[in-house]
Amino acid sequence: MDNALRPALMKVGEDKSDIPVRGASKFENGGYIYTFKTTGTIENFDGIEPI
């Protein structure tokens, strides 16, 4: 899992379509796929990040 999570989190802020608090909205590496989706605003949001 570290093949996806750590590199994905290093990309925080690169994806301008999402709230910049975790990783990219989608990242693939070594057969792993990390996704991050949010709802709300930077002040009050919910997020889900399956790997």
PDB file with SEQRES, HELIX, SHEET and CRYST1 records, atoms N, CA, C and O in Angstrom:
SEQRES   1 A   51  MET ASP ASN ALA LEU ARG PRO ALA LEU MET LYS VAL GLY          
SEQRES   2 A   51  GLU ASP LYS SER ASP ILE PRO VAL ARG GLY ALA SER LYS          
SEQRES   3 A   51  PHE GLU ASN GLY GLY TYR ILE TYR THR PHE LYS THR THR          
SEQRES   4 A   51  GLY THR ILE GLU ASN PHE ASP GLY ILE GLU PRO ILE              
HELIX    1 AA1 ASP A    2  LEU A    9  1                                   8    
SHEET    1 AA1 2 LYS A  26  ASN A  29  0                                        
SHEET    2 AA1 2 TYR A  32  THR A  35 -1                                        
SHEET    1 AA2 2 LYS A  37  THR A  41  0                                        
SHEET    2 AA2 2 ASN A  44  ILE A  48 -1                                        
CRYST1    1.000    1.000    1.000  90.00  90.00  90.00 P 1           1          
ATOM      1  N   MET A   1       0.824  -1.193   0.000  1.00  0.00           N  
ATOM      2  CA  MET A   1       0.000   0.000   0.000  1.00  0.00           C  
ATOM      3  C   MET A   1       0.867   1.256   0.000  1.00  0.00           C  
ATOM      4  O   MET A   1       0.443   2.280  -0.537  1.00  0.00           O  
ATOM      5  N   ASP A   2       2.049   1.216   0.574  1.00  0.00           N  
ATOM      6  CA  ASP A   2       2.911   2.389   0.602  1.00  0.00           C  
ATOM      7  C   ASP A   2       3.348   2.801  -0.802  1.00  0.00           C  
ATOM      8  O   ASP A   2       3.801   3.929  -0.999  1.00  0.00           O  
ATOM      9  N   ASN A   3       3.219   1.898  -1.784  1.00  0.00           N  
ATOM     10  CA  ASN A   3       3.522   2.252  -3.168  1.00  0.00           C  
ATOM     11  C   ASN A   3       2.518   3.243  -3.725  1.00  0.00           C  
ATOM     12  O   ASN A   3       2.795   3.912  -4.720  1.00  0.00           O  
ATOM     13  N   ALA A   4       1.366   3.345  -3.103  1.00  0.00           N  
ATOM     14  CA  ALA A   4       0.337   4.274  -3.581  1.00  0.00           C  
ATOM     15  C   ALA A   4       0.124   5.431  -2.622  1.00  0.00           C  
ATOM     16  O   ALA A   4       0.047   6.578  -3.063  1.00  0.00           O  
ATOM     17  N   LEU A   5       0.026   5.171  -1.336  1.00  0.00           N  
ATOM     18  CA  LEU A   5      -0.352   6.212  -0.391  1.00  0.00           C  
ATOM     19  C   LEU A   5       0.694   7.314  -0.266  1.00  0.00           C  
ATOM     20  O   LEU A   5       0.374   8.489  -0.447  1.00  0.00           O  
ATOM     21  N   ARG A   6       1.907   6.963   0.032  1.00  0.00           N  
ATOM     22  CA  ARG A   6       2.948   7.989   0.230  1.00  0.00           C  
ATOM     23  C   ARG A   6       3.162   8.838  -1.032  1.00  0.00           C  
ATOM     24  O   ARG A   6       3.150  10.066  -0.943  1.00  0.00           O  
ATOM     25  N   PRO A   7       3.358   8.216  -2.208  1.00  0.00           N  
ATOM     26  CA  PRO A   7       3.528   9.048  -3.412  1.00  0.00           C  
ATOM     27  C   PRO A   7       2.300   9.902  -3.727  1.00  0.00           C  
ATOM     28  O   PRO A   7       2.441  11.032  -4.196  1.00  0.00           O  
ATOM     29  N   ALA A   8       1.103   9.378  -3.476  1.00  0.00           N  
ATOM     30  CA  ALA A   8      -0.113  10.154  -3.736  1.00  0.00           C  
ATOM     31  C   ALA A   8      -0.192  11.360  -2.815  1.00  0.00           C  
ATOM     32  O   ALA A   8      -0.563  12.449  -3.252  1.00  0.00           O  
ATOM     33  N   LEU A   9       0.151  11.181  -1.553  1.00  0.00           N  
ATOM     34  CA  LEU A   9       0.085  12.296  -0.600  1.00  0.00           C  
ATOM     35  C   LEU A   9       1.131  13.363  -0.896  1.00  0.00           C  
ATOM     36  O   LEU A   9       0.958  14.525  -0.528  1.00  0.00           O  
ATOM     37  N   MET A  10       2.205  12.973  -1.555  1.00  0.00           N  
ATOM     38  CA  MET A  10       3.240  13.940  -1.939  1.00  0.00           C  
ATOM     39  C   MET A  10       2.735  14.881  -3.032  1.00  0.00           C  
ATOM     40  O   MET A  10       3.355  15.910  -3.298  1.00  0.00           O  
ATOM     41  N   LYS A  11       1.624  14.537  -3.660  1.00  0.00           N  
ATOM     42  CA  LYS A  11       1.069  15.342  -4.739  1.00  0.00           C  
ATOM     43  C   LYS A  11      -0.028  16.290  -4.274  1.00  0.00           C  
ATOM     44  O   LYS A  11      -0.772  16.819  -5.100  1.00  0.00           O  
ATOM     45  N   VAL A  12      -0.141  16.510  -2.995  1.00  0.00           N  
ATOM     46  CA  VAL A  12      -1.172  17.413  -2.471  1.00  0.00           C  
ATOM     47  C   VAL A  12      -1.046  18.790  -3.121  1.00  0.00           C  
ATOM     48  O   VAL A  12       0.047  19.343  -3.240  1.00  0.00           O  
ATOM     49  N   GLY A  13      -2.183  19.324  -3.534  1.00  0.00           N  
ATOM     50  CA  GLY A  13      -2.205  20.645  -4.141  1.00  0.00           C  
ATOM     51  C   GLY A  13      -1.986  20.673  -5.630  1.00  0.00           C  
ATOM     52  O   GLY A  13      -2.246  21.696  -6.263  1.00  0.00           O  
ATOM     53  N   GLU A  14      -1.507  19.569  -6.225  1.00  0.00           N  
ATOM     54  CA  GLU A  14      -1.275  19.549  -7.670  1.00  0.00           C  
ATOM     55  C   GLU A  14      -2.578  19.474  -8.449  1.00  0.00           C  
ATOM     56  O   GLU A  14      -2.660  19.984  -9.566  1.00  0.00           O  
ATOM     57  N   ASP A  15      -3.588  18.851  -7.882  1.00  0.00           N  
ATOM     58  CA  ASP A  15      -4.878  18.684  -8.549  1.00  0.00           C  
ATOM     59  C   ASP A  15      -5.778  19.850  -8.150  1.00  0.00           C  
ATOM     60  O   ASP A  15      -6.278  19.884  -7.025  1.00  0.00           O  
ATOM     61  N   LYS A  16      -5.987  20.782  -9.034  1.00  0.00           N  
ATOM     62  CA  LYS A  16      -6.752  21.999  -8.725  1.00  0.00           C  
ATOM     63  C   LYS A  16      -8.251  21.763  -8.673  1.00  0.00           C  
ATOM     64  O   LYS A  16      -9.001  22.672  -8.318  1.00  0.00           O  
ATOM     65  N   SER A  17      -8.713  20.553  -9.020  1.00  0.00           N  
ATOM     66  CA  SER A  17     -10.152  20.282  -9.018  1.00  0.00           C  
ATOM     67  C   SER A  17     -10.639  19.792  -7.663  1.00  0.00           C  
ATOM     68  O   SER A  17     -11.839  19.572  -7.493  1.00  0.00           O  
ATOM     69  N   ASP A  18      -9.754  19.615  -6.704  1.00  0.00           N  
ATOM     70  CA  ASP A  18     -10.133  19.089  -5.393  1.00  0.00           C  
ATOM     71  C   ASP A  18      -9.599  19.987  -4.286  1.00  0.00           C  
ATOM     72  O   ASP A  18      -8.706  20.802  -4.519  1.00  0.00           O  
ATOM     73  N   ILE A  19     -10.138  19.840  -3.098  1.00  0.00           N  
ATOM     74  CA  ILE A  19      -9.660  20.597  -1.943  1.00  0.00           C  
ATOM     75  C   ILE A  19      -8.249  20.089  -1.599  1.00  0.00           C  
ATOM     76  O   ILE A  19      -8.066  18.884  -1.428  1.00  0.00           O  
ATOM     77  N   PRO A  20      -7.265  20.966  -1.498  1.00  0.00           N  
ATOM     78  CA  PRO A  20      -5.873  20.538  -1.303  1.00  0.00           C  
ATOM     79  C   PRO A  20      -5.537  20.154   0.140  1.00  0.00           C  
ATOM     80  O   PRO A  20      -4.790  20.862   0.815  1.00  0.00           O  
ATOM     81  N   VAL A  21      -6.090  19.030   0.609  1.00  0.00           N  
ATOM     82  CA  VAL A  21      -5.822  18.601   1.974  1.00  0.00           C  
ATOM     83  C   VAL A  21      -5.198  17.205   2.053  1.00  0.00           C  
ATOM     84  O   VAL A  21      -4.646  16.849   3.094  1.00  0.00           O  
ATOM     85  N   ARG A  22      -5.268  16.427   1.014  1.00  0.00           N  
ATOM     86  CA  ARG A  22      -4.667  15.088   0.999  1.00  0.00           C  
ATOM     87  C   ARG A  22      -3.884  14.945  -0.293  1.00  0.00           C  
ATOM     88  O   ARG A  22      -3.049  15.793  -0.607  1.00  0.00           O  
ATOM     89  N   GLY A  23      -4.140  13.896  -1.038  1.00  0.00           N  
ATOM     90  CA  GLY A  23      -3.391  13.666  -2.267  1.00  0.00           C  
ATOM     91  C   GLY A  23      -4.150  14.086  -3.506  1.00  0.00           C  
ATOM     92  O   GLY A  23      -5.134  14.823  -3.450  1.00  0.00           O  
ATOM     93  N   ALA A  24      -3.656  13.587  -4.630  1.00  0.00           N  
ATOM     94  CA  ALA A  24      -4.313  13.839  -5.914  1.00  0.00           C  
ATOM     95  C   ALA A  24      -5.666  13.141  -5.937  1.00  0.00           C  
ATOM     96  O   ALA A  24      -5.904  12.220  -5.155  1.00  0.00           O  
ATOM     97  N   SER A  25      -6.554  13.574  -6.826  1.00  0.00           N  
ATOM     98  CA  SER A  25      -7.865  12.930  -6.890  1.00  0.00           C  
ATOM     99  C   SER A  25      -7.749  11.493  -7.392  1.00  0.00           C  
ATOM    100  O   SER A  25      -8.583  10.655  -7.048  1.00  0.00           O  
ATOM    101  N   LYS A  26      -6.720  11.190  -8.206  1.00  0.00           N  
ATOM    102  CA  LYS A  26      -6.461   9.810  -8.621  1.00  0.00           C  
ATOM    103  C   LYS A  26      -4.971   9.647  -8.874  1.00  0.00           C  
ATOM    104  O   LYS A  26      -4.342  10.487  -9.517  1.00  0.00           O  
ATOM    105  N   PHE A  27      -4.412   8.551  -8.358  1.00  0.00           N  
ATOM    106  CA  PHE A  27      -2.991   8.262  -8.521  1.00  0.00           C  
ATOM    107  C   PHE A  27      -2.824   6.756  -8.657  1.00  0.00           C  
ATOM    108  O   PHE A  27      -3.394   5.997  -7.873  1.00  0.00           O  
ATOM    109  N   GLU A  28      -2.050   6.315  -9.640  1.00  0.00           N  
ATOM    110  CA  GLU A  28      -1.780   4.891  -9.846  1.00  0.00           C  
ATOM    111  C   GLU A  28      -0.282   4.636  -9.792  1.00  0.00           C  
ATOM    112  O   GLU A  28       0.508   5.397 -10.350  1.00  0.00           O  
ATOM    113  N   ASN A  29       0.105   3.550  -9.111  1.00  0.00           N  
ATOM    114  CA  ASN A  29       1.516   3.185  -9.004  1.00  0.00           C  
ATOM    115  C   ASN A  29       1.637   1.733  -8.559  1.00  0.00           C  
ATOM    116  O   ASN A  29       1.035   1.341  -7.560  1.00  0.00           O  
ATOM    117  N   GLY A  30       2.392   0.948  -9.273  1.00  0.00           N  
ATOM    118  CA  GLY A  30       2.675  -0.426  -8.869  1.00  0.00           C  
ATOM    119  C   GLY A  30       1.444  -1.299  -8.711  1.00  0.00           C  
ATOM    120  O   GLY A  30       1.422  -2.179  -7.851  1.00  0.00           O  
ATOM    121  N   GLY A  31       0.415  -1.073  -9.524  1.00  0.00           N  
ATOM    122  CA  GLY A  31      -0.800  -1.868  -9.429  1.00  0.00           C  
ATOM    123  C   GLY A  31      -1.796  -1.370  -8.397  1.00  0.00           C  
ATOM    124  O   GLY A  31      -2.892  -1.920  -8.283  1.00  0.00           O  
ATOM    125  N   TYR A  32      -1.436  -0.339  -7.645  1.00  0.00           N  
ATOM    126  CA  TYR A  32      -2.341   0.256  -6.666  1.00  0.00           C  
ATOM    127  C   TYR A  32      -2.977   1.507  -7.265  1.00  0.00           C  
ATOM    128  O   TYR A  32      -2.353   2.219  -8.052  1.00  0.00           O  
ATOM    129  N   ILE A  33      -4.215   1.760  -6.886  1.00  0.00           N  
ATOM    130  CA  ILE A  33      -4.913   2.970  -7.313  1.00  0.00           C  
ATOM    131  C   ILE A  33      -5.417   3.682  -6.066  1.00  0.00           C  
ATOM    132  O   ILE A  33      -6.162   3.110  -5.270  1.00  0.00           O  
ATOM    133  N   TYR A  34      -5.007   4.929  -5.905  1.00  0.00           N  
ATOM    134  CA  TYR A  34      -5.442   5.784  -4.799  1.00  0.00           C  
ATOM    135  C   TYR A  34      -6.405   6.803  -5.384  1.00  0.00           C  
ATOM    136  O   TYR A  34      -6.110   7.416  -6.410  1.00  0.00           O  
ATOM    137  N   THR A  35      -7.553   6.992  -4.747  1.00  0.00           N  
ATOM    138  CA  THR A  35      -8.476   8.045  -5.151  1.00  0.00           C  
ATOM    139  C   THR A  35      -8.878   8.841  -3.918  1.00  0.00           C  
ATOM    140  O   THR A  35      -8.927   8.310  -2.808  1.00  0.00           O  
ATOM    141  N   PHE A  36      -9.163  10.109  -4.125  1.00  0.00           N  
ATOM    142  CA  PHE A  36      -9.585  10.985  -3.037  1.00  0.00           C  
ATOM    143  C   PHE A  36     -10.702  11.872  -3.535  1.00  0.00           C  
ATOM    144  O   PHE A  36     -10.533  12.599  -4.513  1.00  0.00           O  
ATOM    145  N   LYS A  37     -11.844  11.817  -2.868  1.00  0.00           N  
ATOM    146  CA  LYS A  37     -12.996  12.629  -3.241  1.00  0.00           C  
ATOM    147  C   LYS A  37     -13.487  13.383  -2.021  1.00  0.00           C  
ATOM    148  O   LYS A  37     -13.541  12.837  -0.919  1.00  0.00           O  
ATOM    149  N   THR A  38     -13.843  14.639  -2.227  1.00  0.00           N  
ATOM    150  CA  THR A  38     -14.341  15.457  -1.129  1.00  0.00           C  
ATOM    151  C   THR A  38     -15.681  16.082  -1.494  1.00  0.00           C  
ATOM    152  O   THR A  38     -16.030  16.227  -2.665  1.00  0.00           O  
ATOM    153  N   THR A  39     -16.407  16.442  -0.463  1.00  0.00           N  
ATOM    154  CA  THR A  39     -17.600  17.269  -0.610  1.00  0.00           C  
ATOM    155  C   THR A  39     -17.499  18.364   0.441  1.00  0.00           C  
ATOM    156  O   THR A  39     -16.980  18.137   1.534  1.00  0.00           O  
ATOM    157  N   GLY A  40     -17.987  19.528   0.116  1.00  0.00           N  
ATOM    158  CA  GLY A  40     -17.946  20.634   1.055  1.00  0.00           C  
ATOM    159  C   GLY A  40     -16.908  21.663   0.680  1.00  0.00           C  
ATOM    160  O   GLY A  40     -16.490  21.761  -0.474  1.00  0.00           O  
ATOM    161  N   THR A  41     -16.494  22.433   1.682  1.00  0.00           N  
ATOM    162  CA  THR A  41     -15.517  23.503   1.498  1.00  0.00           C  
ATOM    163  C   THR A  41     -14.283  23.196   2.337  1.00  0.00           C  
ATOM    164  O   THR A  41     -14.281  22.248   3.124  1.00  0.00           O  
ATOM    165  N   ILE A  42     -13.252  23.986   2.171  1.00  0.00           N  
ATOM    166  CA  ILE A  42     -12.024  23.783   2.943  1.00  0.00           C  
ATOM    167  C   ILE A  42     -12.292  23.929   4.442  1.00  0.00           C  
ATOM    168  O   ILE A  42     -11.606  23.305   5.251  1.00  0.00           O  
ATOM    169  N   GLU A  43     -13.270  24.736   4.819  1.00  0.00           N  
ATOM    170  CA  GLU A  43     -13.593  24.931   6.224  1.00  0.00           C  
ATOM    171  C   GLU A  43     -14.388  23.762   6.804  1.00  0.00           C  
ATOM    172  O   GLU A  43     -14.319  23.505   8.006  1.00  0.00           O  
ATOM    173  N   ASN A  44     -15.142  23.054   5.962  1.00  0.00           N  
ATOM    174  CA  ASN A  44     -16.003  21.976   6.446  1.00  0.00           C  
ATOM    175  C   ASN A  44     -16.205  20.966   5.313  1.00  0.00           C  
ATOM    176  O   ASN A  44     -17.070  21.161   4.460  1.00  0.00           O  
ATOM    177  N   PHE A  45     -15.427  19.910   5.298  1.00  0.00           N  
ATOM    178  CA  PHE A  45     -15.528  18.932   4.215  1.00  0.00           C  
ATOM    179  C   PHE A  45     -15.529  17.518   4.742  1.00  0.00           C  
ATOM    180  O   PHE A  45     -15.098  17.255   5.865  1.00  0.00           O  
ATOM    181  N   ASP A  46     -16.016  16.614   3.924  1.00  0.00           N  
ATOM    182  CA  ASP A  46     -15.918  15.176   4.145  1.00  0.00           C  
ATOM    183  C   ASP A  46     -15.092  14.621   3.005  1.00  0.00           C  
ATOM    184  O   ASP A  46     -15.185  15.094   1.872  1.00  0.00           O  
ATOM    185  N   GLY A  47     -14.286  13.623   3.302  1.00  0.00           N  
ATOM    186  CA  GLY A  47     -13.475  13.021   2.262  1.00  0.00           C  
ATOM    187  C   GLY A  47     -13.421  11.516   2.407  1.00  0.00           C  
ATOM    188  O   GLY A  47     -13.582  10.970   3.498  1.00  0.00           O  
ATOM    189  N   ILE A  48     -13.190  10.856   1.283  1.00  0.00           N  
ATOM    190  CA  ILE A  48     -13.012   9.406   1.268  1.00  0.00           C  
ATOM    191  C   ILE A  48     -11.821   9.113   0.353  1.00  0.00           C  
ATOM    192  O   ILE A  48     -11.705   9.687  -0.729  1.00  0.00           O  
ATOM    193  N   GLU A  49     -10.936   8.213   0.800  1.00  0.00           N  
ATOM    194  CA  GLU A  49      -9.741   7.917   0.024  1.00  0.00           C  
ATOM    195  C   GLU A  49      -9.453   6.411  -0.006  1.00  0.00           C  
ATOM    196  O   GLU A  49      -8.611   5.928   0.751  1.00  0.00           O  
ATOM    197  N   PRO A  50     -10.137   5.677  -0.864  1.00  0.00           N  
ATOM    198  CA  PRO A  50      -9.839   4.251  -0.993  1.00  0.00           C  
ATOM    199  C   PRO A  50      -8.523   4.005  -1.731  1.00  0.00           C  
ATOM    200  O   PRO A  50      -8.104   4.795  -2.577  1.00  0.00           O  
ATOM    201  N   ILE A  51      -7.893   2.897  -1.387  1.00  0.00           N  
ATOM    202  CA  ILE A  51      -6.663   2.477  -2.071  1.00  0.00           C  
ATOM    203  C   ILE A  51      -6.906   1.080  -2.595  1.00  0.00           C  
ATOM    204  O   ILE A  51      -6.020   0.491  -3.215  1.00  0.00           O  
TER     205      ILE A  51                                                      
END                                                                             
